[in-house]
Structures are given as C-alpha cells and as structure tokens.
Amino acid sequence: MPQTVNFKAGHRYRISYDYENALSGSYYWVTAYDAQGANGLNANYLYSTVMPVATSPTHYVQELNVGGCGSYWVGLYNTQGGQDGNDFTLDNFRVEDLGATTDMPACAAASIDTNETAIEGSTFHMTSSLVNNEPSEITDVTSKLTLLAAGAPLLTPRPPPPS
C-alpha cells in the first residue's frame, strides 16, 4: 500500500519499524530519490539493506540525511515476487524529523555496468557512469577501479530498479 512521507531537504530523519521476514535475501530496504533527468523522472538508489530472516518481531532503525536532489523516499523491494513462503510483515512504521542538518549528501551518483563475466587472465570491459543531479556542472571527474583480494568482503548489491 503506497504511502507518502514528506522528507524535507536539509533535515535528518530516523526511520524505524518492526518486521518479520521468512526468507533471507528476498527483501531489501531501499533509500532513493526521484529526480528529473533527460529521459524523464529517474529513481536514484542511494542505499539498500538486505533484510535478514526474522521469525519474531525485529526492530529496524535507519537514519537519513536528506539532500536537495529530488524527492526522497524509502521502501521495501521484493526480489522474489510471489514465491510461496516469501512473507514479510512490517508494523509500527515511524518517521521522526530530527531537525535541520548541514551534512547534506551530494546529488551525483556513480555506477559501474558490465555485460561480461570476469575471468582470470582475460580482458574484462566495464563502463563507469556519473549521473549529475547537482544544480551546477561537474568537471574533472575521474574513475578508479581497485581490485579486491580474494575473499575480501563486497558491498551489499543494490536491487535492480522496479520495472
């Protein structure tokens, strides 16, 4: 059931709720903002958290600084569709305005895309992109790729945007 929370730019918020989740990895809690781009309104995903299995009510808390990039929102993203047993219960949803903050996030987002599988000893092609939702032009942008040692922890992947 879609609902609306009016997040004000330059404010910090605490978002909390209780949940139960039947399957690990089937739901992500996402934070994003919508901004007008060259091809219309675009969702810009900032954070995602894989929701672990919780067979009894479990409390979740997130704090968020809202920038002036667009319309900020939070939500639950289901990666498994209508799979049997893929149940998620959310209760006691609460948003607290913690007041003004000067620590506002930037309105530019970098991403890396590839359609290939990395194979040791072979060439691997990837494209890095920067989406600029800042009020002014960004110049002198560089991109750097750092390879991690085998077994190093990776960042939590963002779920694909809803279709």
TORLO-915486 format. One record per atom (N, C-alpha, C): residue in three letters; x negated, z, y. Coordinates in steps of 0.1 Angstrom, whole numbers, plus 2048, in hexadecimal, padded with zeros to 3 digits. Last residue first. Layout:
N
alaXZY
...
REM end
This chain:
163
ser7977857E6
ser79B7777E8
ser7A97767ED
pro78179E7F3
pro78E79B7EC
pro79278C7EF
pro75E79A7EF
pro76A79C7F8
pro7767987F0
pro74D7AC7D5
pro75179F7DC
pro75D7A27E4
pro73E7CB7DC
pro7477C37D4
pro74A7B67DC
arg71B7D07DE
arg7287D07E5
arg7317C77DC
pro7077E57C9
pro70B7D87CD
pro7197D97D4
thr6F17FE7D3
thr6FE7FB7CD
thr7037EE7D2
leu6CE7F57CF
leu6DA7F97D7
leu6E67F67D0
leu6BB8007B2
leu6C07F67BB
leu6CB7FC7C4
pro69E8117A8
pro6AC8117AB
pro6B08067B5
ala686800793
ala68980779F
ala6988067A2
gly6807F277C
gly6877FF77A
gly68A806787
ala6647E2789
ala66E7E377E
ala6737F177D
ala6637E37AD
ala65D7E57A0
ala6677E6795
leu6717CA7C2
leu6707D87BD
leu6697D87B0
leu6667B67DD
leu6697B77CF
leu6687C57CA
thr6747AE7FB
thr66B7B77F4
thr66F7B87E6
leu676796814
leu67A79A806
leu6707A2800
lys681794835
lys67679782C
lys67C79B81F
ser687781852
ser68D786845
ser68178883C
thr68D783876
thr68478086A
thr68B78685E
val697778895
val69B77E889
val69177A87D
asp6967708B1
asp68A7758AA
asp68D77D89D
thr6B677C8BE
thr6AB7728BD
thr69F7798B5
ile6D977C8C3
ile6CD7838BC
ile6C27788BA
glu6EF77D8DE
glu6E77758D5
glu6DC77E8CF
ser7087968E1
ser6FE78D8E7
ser6F67878DB
pro71A7A68D4
pro71F79F8DF
pro7157958E6
glu7177A18B0
glu7137A78BC
glu7187A08C8
asn71B795898
asn7277998A0
asn7247A18AC
asn70A780885
asn708787892
asn716789898
val6FD77F866
val70977D86D
val70978687A
leu6E3770856
leu6E677B860
leu6F2777867
ser6D676A836
ser6DE766841
ser6E077284A
ser6C075B81E
ser6C4767826
ser6CB762832
thr6C174D7FE
thr6C374A80D
thr6C7758813
met6AA7447E4
met6B574C7EA
met6B67497F9
his69C7397C6
his6A07367D3
his6AB73F7D8
phe67F73D7B3
phe68D7427B5
phe6917407C3
thr66A73079A
thr66E7317A8
thr67D7357A9
ser65D746780
ser66373A785
ser66773C793
gly65475E777
gly64B753776
gly65174677B
glu67376B76C
glu66576E76F
glu65C76176D
ile68F76077C
ile68876076F
ile679762773
ala6AE76678B
ala69F76878C
ala69976977F
thr6C774E78D
thr6C275A786
thr6B375B787
glu6D87427AA
glu6CF74179F
glu6CC74F798
asn6E47417C2
asn6EC73D7B6
asn6E473C7AA
thr6E375A7DB
thr6DC7517D2
thr6E674D7C7
asp6E076B7FB
asp6E87647F1
asp6DF75B7E8
ile6E078780F
ile6D877E806
ile6E17787FC
ser6E6791831
ser6EA790823
ser6E178681C
ala6EB7A784D
ala6E379E845
ala6E879D837
ala6FF7AA86A
ala6FD7AD85C
ala6F57A2855
ala7057BA889
ala6FF7AF882
ala6FD7B3873
cys70B7CF899
cys7167C6895
cys7107B988F
ala7007F1892
ala6FE7E3897
ala70A7DA892
pro712810897
pro70B80688F
pro70A7F8896
met70B82A8AF
met71481F8AA
met70C8158A2
asp7088468BA
asp7018408AE
asp70A8358A8
thr7168548CB
thr70E8498D1
thr7078418C6
thr73885E8C6
thr72A85D8C1
thr7238528C9
ala7558738C9
ala74C8688CE
ala73E8698C8
gly7668818AC
gly76287F8BA
gly7588748BD
leu76F881893
leu76588B896
leu76088A8A5
asp78E87D886
asp786878891
asp77C883896
glu79587B864
glu79288486F
glu78A87D87A
val7AC87284C
val7A286C856
val7A1876862
arg7B587582A
arg7B487B838
arg7A9874840
phe7C987680D
phe7C086D816
phe7C1873824
asn7D48827F7
asn7CF88A802
asn7C688280B
asp7CA86B7DC
asp7D38757E2
asp7CC87C7EE
leu7C98527C5
leu7C48567D2
leu7CE85F7D8
thr7C18477A5
thr7CA84E7AD
thr7C38547B9
phe7BD82C791
phe7B783379C
phe7C283A7A3
asp7B981C771
asp7C182477A
asp7B982C784
asn7B880975B
asn7B0808768
asn7B780F773
gly7C6805744
gly7BF812746
gly7B7813753
asp7C37E2744
asp7CA7EE73F
asp7C17FA740
gln7BD7D1762
gln7B87D5755
gln7BF7E2751
gly7C37C377A
gly7CE7CA773
gly7CA7CF765
gly7A37C5789
gly7B17BF789
gly7BA7C9781
gln78A7CE78C
gln78F7CC77E
gln79D7C677E
thr7837D67A5
thr77B7CB79F
thr7807C7791
asn7937E07C1
asn7947E17B3
asn78D7D47AD
tyr78B7F47DD
tyr78A7E67D7
tyr7897E77C8
leu7998067F7
leu7958067E9
leu7967F87E3
gly78C809819
gly79680680E
gly790807800
val78B80883C
val78680D830
val79080A825
trp7817F785B
trp78B7FB851
trp783801844
tyr77F7EC87D
tyr7797F3871
tyr7847F7868
ser77E7CF88E
ser7887D9889
ser7837DF87C
gly75F7CD89F
gly76B7C789B
gly7757D2896
cys7497D98A9
cys7477CC8A3
cys7547C58A0
gly7427F28B4
gly74A7E98BB
gly74B7DB8B6
gly74280B899
gly73C8028A4
gly7467FA8AB
val74582B88D
val74C81E890
val74681789C
asn73783D874
asn73683A882
asn73C82C884
leu74485285B
leu74384485F
leu74284486E
glu74386483C
glu74386484B
glu73F856850
gln75786C820
gln74E862827
gln74F865836
val75F87C802
val75D87D811
val753873815
tyr7748857E7
tyr76B87B7ED
tyr76B87D7FC
his77B89A7CC
his77B8987DA
his77088F7DF
thr78F8957B0
thr7818967B5
thr7828937C4
pro7A489F796
pro7A389D7A4
pro79589F7A9
ser796892777
ser79D89D77E
ser79B89A78D
thr78787D770
thr793880768
thr79B88C76D
ala77686577D
ala77A872781
ala78787577A
val75B84E77E
val767853777
val76986177C
pro7518447A0
pro74F848792
pro75C84D78C
met7528297B4
met7598357B2
met7588397A3
val73981C7C7
val73F81B7BA
val7468297B8
thr73C8147E9
thr73881F7DF
thr74081D7D2
ser72F800803
ser7388017F7
ser73380C7EE
tyr72E7F6825
tyr72A7FF81A
tyr7347FE80F
leu7357DE833
leu72A7E6837
leu7257EF82C
tyr7427BD834
tyr7417C982C
tyr7347D1830
asn7567AD849
asn7477B0848
asn7467BE841
ala76D794848
ala76A7A2844
ala75B7A3842
asn77777E863
asn76E781857
asn76D790855
leu78C767870
leu78A77586E
leu782777862
gly77C747877
gly788750876
gly78375F875
asn76373B877
asn76E73686D
asn77A73F86C
ala754749889
ala75673B88C
ala762735883
gly76676988A
gly75A760889
gly75E75288B
gln771789892
gln77377A894
gln766773893
ala76F7A287A
ala76B79C886
ala76E78D887
asp7757C0869
asp7797B286B
asp7757AE879
tyr75F7D5857
tyr7677D2863
tyr76A7C3863
ala75F7EF83D
ala75C7E1842
ala7627E1850
thr75980081F
thr75A80182E
thr7567F4833
val7688087FF
val7617FF808
val763802817
trp7658147E0
trp76A8187ED
trp7618107F7
tyr76C8037C2
tyr7638057CD
tyr76A80A7D9
tyr77380479F
tyr7788057AD
tyr76C8097B6
ser766802788
ser7727F978A
ser7777FA798
gly752814783
gly74E806787
gly75A7FD789
ser76382676A
ser758825773
ser755816776
leu78582D767
leu77A824763
leu76F82376D
ala79883F773
ala79783E764
ala78A836760
asn79785778C
asn794849789
asn79184877A
glu7A68687A6
glu7A3868798
glu7A1859795
tyr7A08797C6
tyr7A386D7BE
tyr7A08717AF
asp7A58827E8
asp7A38867DA
asp7A787A7D1
tyr79387A806
tyr79F87A7FD
tyr79B8807F0
ser788873827
ser78787B81B
ser794879813
ile77386B842
ile77E866839
ile77D86E82C
arg76B872862
arg769877854
arg77687384D
tyr75C85F87C
tyr767863874
tyr763869867
arg75185A89E
arg74D85D890
arg75A862889
his75483F8B5
his75884C8B0
his75384D8A2
gly74F8258BF
gly7488308C5
gly74C83E8C0
ala7708188BA
ala7628168BC
ala75B8228C3
lys7888288A6
lys7838258B4
lys7748238B4
phe79E81F88E
phe791824890
phe78C81F89E
asn7BD824884
asn7B781F890
asn7A9825892
val7C881B866
val7C282686D
val7BB81F878
thr7E480F853
thr7DB80D85E
thr7D681A864
gln7E9805830
gln7EC80E83C
gln7E180B846
pro7F67F5814
pro7EE7F5820
pro7F27FE82A
met7F88007F4
met800800800
met7F780080C
REM end
